[in-house]
């Protein structure tokens, strides 16, 4: 089984990289990009039967820094 | 007095930090990240700068979960003294021993320069040889030194006199111009600047020695 973990900065946390991407999109002529937030996706290959609770535990302990990041888990 | 310096793959200030301790009279042992126990009778542990584990995932995140860090956290929880410079500060934040997070510099650029700092408190084992309000110059070299903390945390750190150093001309967007902070028990210091790179005449600047001198004096009394 697979799990896909999406990690994004929490609302209110400044994202200078997102701001730089927005600026570059503007330079390329893409108007109307009001905000960009950059995050990351981590794909995990897991033993069958691994629970969502276990993946959440992985996020809490290592994959995300919950001071500034939030995460969501998608099991497939 | 005995100090240990933890070495991770990608640490690059470990020997500089060891030399800073030695110049102040410490006997230093280097401890590999895969070790599970610390040498006996330590007075302080130093977490060096560098790019542990290539800054993969987040700066300091992998190092914070290494076997030796469990021993380091136990040592700290028993009231042990601990310092982390640069990547060491990032690692201490990732272990949860210090609050806040170091994020990408606001200007997005790696910043390497001599940096003016203001001493915000002399009431710590790391700063008691300095005077509150004194200005010193210490090198910085980082890409992810933007200390991020919400207004409540900044107010709490200020209120509890736990800001050790602040930037005179904020180079990285850090909240409240904060360059270095202390733990609640004041025995842990984390800071982005590198005092160990300003310890000898050959460095062109010896302002960093005061941090090690403070330690020698306060740990001798401890």
Interface residues (C-beta under 8 A of the other chain):
Chain A: X13 X14 X16 X17 X20 X61 X62 X63 X65 X67 X68
Chain B: X57 X58 X61 X65 X94 X99 X100 X101 X103 X104 X105 X106 X107 X108 X146 X148 X173
